[in-house]
Amino acid sequence: MNQQQKINLTRRSKYEASPLLSRARRNTVAVVIVALSFVVLFVLNHDDGTSNSTALRQKPSQSADALRKAIQDDDSVAAEKHTKTNLVDPEAKNNLEDPDEDEETHPWSWIGYLDKLANKDVEFVTSELKEYADGKTYYKSPADFLKGCKAKELPDKRCGFLGGPEDKFTAMAPHVMKVLHHLGMTESSRVLEVGVGLGRNAQSLINFLDEDKYCGIEPNGDMLAVGVAHMVGKKAIDEKRPMFSTNSDFDFGVFFDDEPDGNQLFDVVTSRSVWSHTSKMQNEKYLASFAKYTKPTAFLATSVIKVTEDCSKDYNGTEWVGKSHDANNEGIVIHCMPWIREACAKAGLIAKSLAEEAPELMKGDGVQKWNDLGQPWIVIRHDPSESQETPK
């Protein structure tokens, strides 16, 4: 092999090897890039708080000023915008720690309103709730309220017992409104809700009804305060003027200062997941109040655990079973239809299941089957053969 051939061979070997060298270089560069990426992520995750994190912490206080100005200017749109944007503003009223109560007295108290509202008249309770609601975030739906709780917009104590599973908490209001409307409720109906809870149904009822038409009873002052503040809202309280009571004796007369006339009596009374915890004696008090403080054309729609003719599993105790304003127990009870009919007859009333009262509603809408959300309804009306006594 002459000298020129050796030179050509060397050049060819060099060119043939160059793709391998290029691939190696590319691999090396890729490794370096990945390594640098990990370094950047490490630095970001261990920021000492002197740059971006400081700026983020400064924004809530600036937004709080804007929120206060929006509230002062009565600009509800701006107020809602700022409240929703900054969910954990430490200066917002929502995030102030609520006072603790004696857990031995109230095993699941939240914000200190159990004692404050206990045994007080309707005017006092309603006034205190209105004051508590001032400045609190209003949520447009139960689903939004749950999102707010999960996002830590509210202290944990305000996101306690919902009265049932989350899916039913969010689905209940449309269901209740559909049933009550079908049974005869209109905007001008005077409605009493017994068992307001966190206001999941009160919100829709108050928005639907005319002014001065909604009354609500909830013995748990803490639940009531949270519901009125965040589900009903200060604006609805001012415009619709609902009234509230913490009475635990099923006495509907607390809403009347004097002997009511016919126009003041209730057109609709409703409860959801109340008769699933009450004793028979409590139900009798409930029925007596319904008979006394409602119009002859009024109806009561209440849910029960089961519509059954079998009375062998009936609850015959004398106390409320389950969570309440003064108990932290679990449990549900059954009251059979024969007993309910008998108790109603004694009060001059007639009881039917919703399937008997409104079979057309139970057929569903042709697309979706009827769903009672775990507790079927019974409907109670005045017996037309009985003359209603004038309330005394």
Secondary structure, DSSP 8 states (H G I E B T S, - for coil): --HHHHHHHHHHHHHHHHHHHHHHHHHHHHHHHHHHHHHHHHHHHT--SSSHHHHHHHHHHHHHHHHHHHHHTT-HHHHHHHHHH-TT-TTSGGGS------TTTSTT--SSHHHHHTT--HHHHHHHHHHHHTT----SSHHHHHHHHHTTSS-GGGS---SS-HHHHHHHHHHHHHHHHHHT--TT--EEEE--TTSTTHHHHHHHS-TT-EEEE-S-HHHHHHHIIIII-HHHHHHH--EEE--SS--GGGG-SS---GGGSEEEEEESSSTTT--HHHHHHHHHHHHHHEEEEEEEEEE-S---S--TT----SS--SEETTEE--------HHHHHHHHHHTTEEEEEHHHH-HHHHT-SSSS----TTS-EEEEEE-TTS------
